[in-house]
Amino acid sequence: MLLSEIAERVGIRERAAHRIVTELVDAGYVRRERVGRRNHYTIDPDRPLRHPLEREHVIGELLSAIAPTAGPPGGRPVASGASLARDPEG
């Protein structure tokens, strides 16, 4: 799934979506891998939630609740088995 498609579904501009993903990469919640001309992003399901009251829970628990087909533990592709790729033209 392209970042532009996610931005459109969420109702934000692609630039804002890119900024959010960059913040998640910088915080360690998402890993970025360059594949050809595109970036592929994978969520780290073992990272704790950020809020102090929720730190005992990990991202994987949240993903399991909202996207049970997201993939196996140890790295879940975003959006049901598809990687989040940034469109190099966008």
C-alpha positions as CSV (number, residue, x, y, z in Angstrom):
1,M,0.0,0.0,0.0
2,L,1.4,3.4,-0.9
3,L,1.7,6.2,1.6
4,S,-0.4,8.3,-0.7
5,E,-3.2,5.7,-0.5
6,I,-3.0,5.6,3.3
7,A,-3.1,9.4,3.4
8,E,-6.2,9.5,1.2
9,R,-8.0,6.9,3.3
10,V,-7.2,8.7,6.5
11,G,-8.1,12.1,5.1
12,I,-4.8,13.8,5.4
13,R,-2.2,15.1,2.9
14,E,0.6,12.8,1.9
15,R,3.2,15.1,3.4
16,A,1.5,14.9,6.8
17,A,1.4,11.1,6.5
18,H,5.1,11.0,5.6
19,R,5.9,13.2,8.7
20,I,3.9,10.8,11.0
21,V,5.7,7.8,9.6
22,T,9.1,9.5,9.9
23,E,8.3,10.2,13.6
24,L,7.4,6.6,14.1
25,V,10.6,5.5,12.5
26,D,12.6,7.9,14.6
27,A,10.9,6.6,17.8
28,G,11.6,3.0,16.8
29,Y,8.0,1.9,16.3
30,V,8.5,1.3,12.6
31,R,11.6,0.0,10.7
32,R,12.4,1.5,7.2
33,E,14.0,-0.6,4.5
34,R,14.9,0.6,1.1
35,V,13.8,-1.8,-1.7
36,G,14.8,-0.5,-5.1
37,R,13.3,3.0,-5.4
38,R,10.8,2.5,-2.6
39,N,10.8,2.4,1.1
40,H,9.1,-0.5,2.9
41,Y,8.1,0.0,6.5
42,T,7.5,-2.7,9.1
43,I,6.0,-2.2,12.5
44,D,7.9,-3.4,15.6
45,P,5.2,-5.2,17.5
46,D,7.4,-5.6,20.6
47,R,7.7,-1.8,21.3
48,P,5.7,-0.6,24.4
49,L,2.9,1.9,24.0
50,R,4.1,5.4,24.7
51,H,1.6,6.6,27.3
52,P,3.0,5.9,30.9
53,L,-0.3,4.2,31.9
54,E,-0.1,1.9,28.9
55,R,3.6,1.1,28.8
56,E,3.0,-2.4,30.1
57,H,1.3,-3.2,26.8
58,V,3.1,-3.6,23.4
59,I,2.1,-2.5,19.9
60,G,1.6,-6.1,18.9
61,E,-1.3,-6.4,21.3
62,L,-3.0,-3.3,19.8
63,L,-2.4,-4.6,16.3
64,S,-3.9,-8.0,17.1
65,A,-7.0,-6.3,18.3
66,I,-7.5,-4.1,15.3
67,A,-5.9,-6.1,12.5
68,P,-5.8,-9.8,13.3
69,T,-4.5,-10.7,9.9
70,A,-1.5,-8.4,10.0
71,G,1.0,-11.2,10.2
72,P,3.2,-13.1,12.6
73,P,5.0,-11.6,15.6
74,G,8.5,-10.2,15.0
75,G,7.6,-7.7,12.4
76,R,4.1,-7.0,11.0
77,P,3.7,-5.5,7.6
78,V,1.3,-2.6,7.7
79,A,-2.2,-3.1,6.3
80,S,-2.9,-6.9,6.2
81,G,0.1,-8.4,4.7
82,A,1.1,-5.5,2.4
83,S,4.1,-3.2,3.0
84,L,3.7,0.5,3.3
85,A,5.7,2.0,0.4
86,R,6.3,5.6,-0.3
87,D,5.6,6.5,-3.9
88,P,8.9,8.0,-5.3
89,E,6.9,10.1,-7.7
90,G,4.7,11.6,-4.9
